[in-house]
Amino acid sequence: MEMNLEEVDKRSFENVQKIIQDD
């Protein structure tokens, strides 16, 4: 399973944003 680091970073960032907004 090959993953682009930028893609993963972007996804993680979006996840963090979602969690912050969820608060």
C-alpha positions, -999 to 999 in steps of 0.1 A, spaced: 0 0 0 18 31 -12 7 64 2 17 99 -6 30 117 25 14 149 15 -20 131 11 -17 116 45 -7 149 61 -36 167 44 -60 140 56 -47 142 91 -50 180 91 -86 177 79 -93 152 106 -79 176 132 -100 204 119 -131 182 121 -123 173 157 -117 209 166 -150 220 150 -168 192 167 -159 205 201 
